[in-house]
Amino acid sequence: MSDAAGSKQLLHLVFGGELTTLGATEFKNLDELDIVGIYPNYASALTAWKSKAQQTVDNAHMRYFIVHLHRLLEPSQG
């Protein structure tokens, strides 16, 4: 499966939430995780990530992440 431009689809998940401490990646409340979405390429995931990160800039404990789902689905493809 590929996108309209003919390049390979590389799925990325963008999600975030409030961390327990600034130096860790443990979330304060898993029930309140913000699943932003799944995107067909890194560029669109990065755009979504930047938007959410900018919206929460006043809360130092809020963090958003990009997960390379394609690496989990096909580890040998990297």
C-alpha positions as CSV (number, residue, x, y, z in Angstrom):
1,M,0.0,0.0,0.0
2,S,1.3,3.4,-0.8
3,D,0.1,7.0,-0.8
4,A,-1.0,9.1,-3.8
5,A,2.6,10.2,-4.5
6,G,3.6,6.6,-4.9
7,S,5.9,6.4,-1.9
8,K,5.7,3.7,0.7
9,Q,3.3,4.3,3.6
10,L,5.2,4.7,6.9
11,L,2.6,5.0,9.7
12,H,3.3,7.2,12.7
13,L,1.3,7.7,15.9
14,V,1.2,11.0,17.7
15,F,0.2,11.0,21.3
16,G,0.9,12.8,24.6
17,G,0.0,13.4,28.1
18,E,1.1,14.8,31.4
19,L,4.3,13.3,32.9
20,T,4.8,12.5,36.6
21,T,8.2,14.3,36.6
22,L,10.2,16.3,34.0
23,G,13.0,13.8,33.8
24,A,11.0,10.7,33.0
25,T,8.5,9.4,30.5
26,E,6.0,8.0,32.9
27,F,2.5,9.4,32.5
28,K,0.6,10.8,35.4
29,N,-2.8,9.4,34.3
30,L,-3.0,6.9,31.5
31,D,-6.8,7.5,31.2
32,E,-6.1,11.0,30.1
33,L,-3.6,10.3,27.3
34,D,-4.3,12.4,24.2
35,I,-4.2,10.2,21.1
36,V,-3.8,12.8,18.4
37,G,-3.8,10.4,15.5
38,I,-2.1,8.1,13.1
39,Y,-0.4,9.6,10.0
40,P,0.9,8.1,6.7
41,N,4.3,9.7,6.9
42,Y,6.7,11.5,9.3
43,A,6.2,15.0,7.8
44,S,2.4,15.0,8.6
45,A,3.0,13.4,12.0
46,L,5.6,16.2,12.8
47,T,3.1,18.9,11.8
48,A,0.5,17.4,14.2
49,W,3.1,17.0,16.9
50,K,4.2,20.6,16.6
51,S,0.6,21.9,16.8
52,K,-0.2,19.9,20.0
53,A,3.2,20.8,21.6
54,Q,2.6,24.5,20.9
55,Q,-0.9,24.3,22.4
56,T,0.4,22.9,25.7
57,V,3.6,25.0,26.0
58,D,2.5,26.5,29.3
59,N,2.4,23.1,31.0
60,A,6.0,21.9,31.4
61,H,4.8,18.4,32.3
62,M,2.9,17.9,29.0
63,R,4.8,16.0,26.4
64,Y,3.8,14.7,23.0
65,F,5.6,11.9,21.1
66,I,5.9,10.5,17.6
67,V,6.0,6.7,17.5
68,H,7.2,5.1,14.3
69,L,4.5,2.4,13.9
70,H,6.0,1.1,10.7
71,R,9.1,0.0,12.6
72,L,6.9,-2.0,15.0
73,L,4.8,-3.5,12.3
74,E,7.8,-4.5,10.1
75,P,11.0,-4.4,12.2
76,S,13.2,-5.8,9.4
77,Q,12.2,-2.9,7.1
78,G,13.5,-0.3,9.7
